[in-house]
Amino acid sequence: MEDVENVSKYRAGGFHPVSIGDEMMEGRYRVVHKLGFGGYSTTWLALDTLRRQYVAVKICSADSREESLEGGILQQLSHSNQEGTAHPGERLGPNGYHKCLVMPPAIMTIRDAQEASHSRFFRPEIARSIVAQLVLAVDFVHSKGIVHADIHPGNIFFRLPRGVNDLTPDEIYQRYGEPELEIVTRTDGNEDVEMPEAEVLLGDFGESFMPSSTDRLYSNSPPSFRPPETRFPPTLLGFPADIWSLVYLVWEVLGQRPLFESWMATDDEVLADQVDLLGKLPFDWWTRWDARSAFYAEDGELGIRLAPKRPPGTVRRGWNERLELCIQRPQREDGLDEIGEHERAALLSMLKSMLQFEPERRATTEHLCQSCWMERWAAPKANVVRSHP
């Protein structure tokens, strides 16, 4: 079977077996559909029979670290009664005790949506709304003393439209397809994301931590999203690590190509591309970067004395060049309006404040929320989504 979780993990200490129609947590939640799976969990669409609304129930494997880590983090967030946070519970099954996390249901990730789209990027007004919601979500998480530590397109989810709460399970099947007994299939059914559907959720807190009580030197995020301090210990990860990853995510939401080309690239090649844009690394990091001589002369002067191993014809691409290549040109080619001069300046100002090698120099989420681009161009689009019934 393809596109399903590892079925061999349905054993003692592994996944909890679930069938459509099962009831959980003293009969409150009735399983309606399957939403997805991960290495240590499965996620199900369920009807909350008490509140008469649909929820997502994530069931961790019995031996998963997620049950203590993610569950504890989400419990911290749920104390605020903030809509969109999860509420934990437990379930005893034939394979052991399983942490269950109940949260708003999501239909697909923003990566899924982009891959399903012919143009592979969102319309500008949708992109602005998504970015604003992400900044606000990370700001909320940081305000609770939590670092998400795994921000990338696969962990950002489009919320199932609120109107589904008016549908019966049979109507859910008519609209999104009936569950397959063996193969899990995509159920979004539409490659175009419309404004009422553009409500997003920051998900998967399995890597999250509280820097006030936990020292973290590593990152398990995709290599292209990892902050540079992970390469140069003993620099500890903190809130600035999320800001670095958020820049990459913002860029991919707004554009068609990543800020730094990482496909088939080594870690050193990605770092060299970052140096091309941001300039020489801090002195301590520069001297500890063993591969620097493969890309630059020892003095680090960029574009003046390139080392022989540097690919011939290599030129530096600044912010404006990357914006043109990754965002502006694809929008023009798709018949969309490109970003105007004033918005472009405000956007680049915000991104530059976020993408700094030194963690302490990166903008905070509070500063981002107050930035010109957020207040004038992005937040109003997010308000449109949130005001939609």
Stockholm file with secondary structure:
# STOCKHOLM 1.0

chainA/1-389         MEDVENVSKYRAGGFHPVSIGDEMMEGRYRVVHKLGFGGYSTTWLALDTLRRQYVAVKICSADSREESLEGGILQQLSHSNQEGTAHPGERLGPNGYHKCLVMPPAIMTIRDAQEASHSRFFRPEIARSIVAQLVLAVDFVHSKGIVHADIHPGNIFFRLPRGVNDLTPDEIYQRYGEPELEIVTRTDGNEDVEMPEAEVLLGDFGESFMPSSTDRLYSNSPPSFRPPETRFPPTLLGFPADIWSLVYLVWEVLGQRPLFESWMATDDEVLADQVDLLGKLPFDWWTRWDARSAFYAEDGELGIRLAPKRPPGTVRRGWNERLELCIQRPQREDGLDEIGEHERAALLSMLKSMLQFEPERRATTEHLCQSCWMERWAAPKANVVRSHP
#=GR chainA/1-389 SS CCSSCCGGGCSTTSCCCCCTTCEETTTTEEEEEEEEECSSEEEEEEEETTTTEEEEEEEECTTCTHHHHHHHHHHHHHTTTCTTCCEEEEEEETTEEEEEEEECCEEEEHHHHHHHSSSSSCCHHHHHHHHHHHHHHHHHHHHTTCBCCCCSGGGEEEECCGGGGGSCHHHHHHHHCCCCSSCCCCCCCCSCCCGGGCCEEECCCTTCBCTTTCCCCCCCSCGGGSCGGGGSTTCCCCHHHHHHHHHHHHHHHHSSSCSSCCTTCCHHHHHHHHHHHHCSCCHHHHHHCGGGGGTSCTTCCTTTSCCTTSCTTCCCCCHHHHHIIIIIHHHHHTTCCCCCHHHHHHHHHHHHHHCCSSGGGSCCHHHHHTSHHIIIIIHHHHHHHHHCC
#=GC SS_cons         CCSSCCGGGCSTTSCCCCCTTCEETTTTEEEEEEEEECSSEEEEEEEETTTTEEEEEEEECTTCTHHHHHHHHHHHHHTTTCTTCCEEEEEEETTEEEEEEEECCEEEEHHHHHHHSSSSSCCHHHHHHHHHHHHHHHHHHHHTTCBCCCCSGGGEEEECCGGGGGSCHHHHHHHHCCCCSSCCCCCCCCSCCCGGGCCEEECCCTTCBCTTTCCCCCCCSCGGGSCGGGGSTTCCCCHHHHHHHHHHHHHHHHSSSCSSCCTTCCHHHHHHHHHHHHCSCCHHHHHHCGGGGGTSCTTCCTTTSCCTTSCTTCCCCCHHHHHIIIIIHHHHHTTCCCCCHHHHHHHHHHHHHHCCSSGGGSCCHHHHHTSHHIIIIIHHHHHHHHHCC
//
